[in-house]
């Protein structure tokens, strides 16, 4: 029975019996990825005014802030993957079932196509161009482009795994913000190299809408390899050990003190 239960867990068969949650998660991934492509790729559109061209900082912030915003909005529903590289990294490390990973990737790719299609429909023909599609720079060969995508996706997925490590007690602040900043940082580096995809679905959507397929395999192989490598490295080398009881007790006491101090401040405010 133990082997059967383990097999069902790995495959995700039991998740199909609770279909409402899975479908909600798929819808969240679909909408999240569609918004990412629509807003992020929309920031790449040029030609609105004479000599106008979006800057690297503008594009990097558009993608980074959008990722952080979307992850904040849907992470409680689906985990906020919005990226096949993240999903497959979770699959490779046993944090996601085969069935959930399959449906997530499908939802992400369809969402990306819909996001790109809406962007195309709302953008004048003269300004559409490549609709933000990612391309390998002419000075690079596809192998170099693939290595760049492996490296930047490694950074993103390593960040995702680190902020999602439930055993870490030192993580403070916003996890979605940290993930969004990692996306923005890698864009500032890699836009000129490969368009800084680090997300297979993000590249797939505009490729379908604009018909840009040259070296498209780079944006499947690179991000997926980089994501899986990062997940395995963090899982087996960098993952935090379970906290000791003493550490948990200290954190609990600190939380109680903060709560008590907050109550005191609220009481003083209400009495003024």
N, C-alpha and C positions, 0 to 999 in steps of 0.2 A: 504493500500500500504506500510506503514511503516513496518508492521510486515513481509510482504512478502520480502521486501528489506533486512531486518535484517536476515531473514532465509537464503536468498541466500548468504549473506555475510558470515555467520557462516559456512554454508556448502561449500562455495567456488564455487558455480555453475558458477558464472560469470568468474572465472578464466579459466574454460574450453573453453570459447569463445575466450580467448586470449592465445591459446595453445602454441604459440611459446615461450613465456616467461616461462611458466610452464615447458615445455620440456627442455628448456635450464637450468632451475634450477635443474631439475631432473638429467640431465647429469652432472652438476657440483657436485651434491651430490654423484652421482655414482663414478665419477673419484676421488673426494676428499676422500671418504671412502676407495676406493680401494688402493689409495696411502698410506693412514694411516695404513692399515693392512699390505700392502706389506713392507713398510719401518719399521714400528714399530715392527711387528712380526719378520721381518728379523733380527732385532737387538737381538732377543732372541735365535737365532740359535747358538748352541754350537758344540764342537767337531771338529772344523776346524784344530786345532793343538793339540798336546798332552797336556792334562791338561788345555786346554782353556775353559773358561766359561765366558759369558758376565757378567759384573758387574751390580749392581742395578743402579748405576749412569748412566752407558751407556744406559741402557734400558729406564730409566726415561727421559733422555735427548732426546733420539730418538723419543719417543712418544710426549713429550712436544714440541720440536722444530718442529716436523712434523705437529702437530695440529696447532701451530701458523702460520706456513708457508702456509698450505692449507687454513686456514681461511682468511689469508691476500689475497690469490690468488682468492678465489671464493665468498667472502662475498658480493660483489656487485651484484652477479648473483643470489645466492640462500639464502644468509644470513650466509652461512658457518656452517650449523648445524653439518654435518657428524656424527651424533649421534642420534639414536631414542629417547634417554632420553631428549635431548635438544628439539627436535621437539615436543614431547608429552608435555613437560613443556610449550612450547609456545602455543600449542593447549589448554591446560587446563586453561591458563590465557587469552584466547581470542586473542592472537597475531598471530594465524595461523588457517586457515580454516581446516575443516575435510578432504576435498579432497586433499589439498596440503599436509597435514600431512600424509595421507595414501600413496600418491605417493612418498613422501620423504623417509618414512620408507622402502618402497619397494626398492627404488633406493639404499638406504644405505646398506640394507642387501644383495642385489645382488652385489653391488660393493665390499662389504667385502668378499663375496665368490670368486669373480673373483680375487681380490687381493691375497687371500690365495692360490688360484689355481695357479696363476702365480709364487708365491713364492715357492710352492711345485715343480713346473716344473723346476725352475731354481736352486733348491737346491739338491745336491747329496743325494741319499737315506740314506747313512750312517749318514748324518747330519740333516735329516729332523726332527726326534723326534716327538714332538707334534706340530711343526710349530707355536710355540708361543701361543698355546691355553691356556686359563685361567682355572685354577683348584683351588678348595678350599684346603688349606693345610690340611694334614692328622691329625694335632693336633686340628683342628677346626671342629665343626659340621656345617651343611649347614645353620642353622639359624644364627649362628655367622658370617658366610661368607656373608650372605644376609645383615646383619646389617652393616658390613664393607662397602659393595658396596653402601648401602643407604647413608652412611656418606660421602664417597669420591665423589659420584655423586652430593650430596648436595653442596659440596664445588665448584665443577666445574660449575654447573648450576647457583648457586648464583653469581659466578663471571661473567658468561655470561650475566645474567640479569642486573647486576650492570654496566658493561661497555657499555651495549646497552641502558641504560636509557637516553633518549634524554633530559630529564629535568635536568640532572646533569651538572653543569658548572665547577665542581672541577676536573673532570677526565682529566688527561693529559697523553701524551705518547701514546703507541700503545695498542689498545684493543686486537688484536690477540696475542700479546706478553703476556699480562696479562692472557689470557685464556690458552695459552700454558704453562705458568709457573704454573698455578693451576693444570694442568694435571701432569707436572713433579713432583711437590710437593707431590701430592697424590700417585704417583708411588713410590716415595722414602719411603713412609710409608707402602703401602699396597701390594707391590709385593709379599712379603712372605706370606701374609694372603690369598689373593684370586687371585693373578696375576694382581691386580689393573686394572680391566676392565673399569668400569664407562661408558661403552659403549656397549650396547647390540649387535650392528652390529660387533664391533671389536671382540667379543667373538664368535659370530655366524659363521663368515667366517672360522676361523681356526678349529672350531668344525666340520664343514661340510667337510673340506679338510682332517683333520686328524682322524675323527671319534671319537672325544672325547666328550661324552655327560653326563658324571657323574656330577650330581648336576647342570646341565646346566640351570635349571630354576632359579637358583640364579642370573644369569647374565641377566635375563629378569626382574624378579620382583624387584631386588635390585636397579639397575640403574633407572628404570622407576619410582619407588616409590620415590627415592631420588631426581630425577629431578623434578617431579611434586610438591613435598613438597617444594623444594627450590623456584620454580617459584611462588607458591602461597604465600609463606612467603615474598618474595621480593615484589611481586605485591601489597599485602594488608597491609604490615607493613613497609617495608624499602624503597619503591619507593619514589623518590624525588618529591617535589611539583613543579608546573610550576614556572619558574623563573619570578621575577618581572621585569618590564620595565626598572627600574634603573640599575639592574644588567646586562641586555642585552645591554644597552647603554654603560656601562663601558667596557664590552667585545668588543663591536664594536669599541670603541675609541682605545683600546689597540691594536686591530688588525690593525687599520689604521696606528697607530704609527709604528708598526713593519714593515708594508709594506713600509712606507715612509723611515724608516731607511735602509731597504734592498735596496731600490732604490738608496739612497745616497751612500751606500757601493759599489754597482755595478757601479755607475758613477765614483767613485774614482778609482776603479780597472781598468775600461776601459780607463781612462785618463793617467794611468801610462805608 
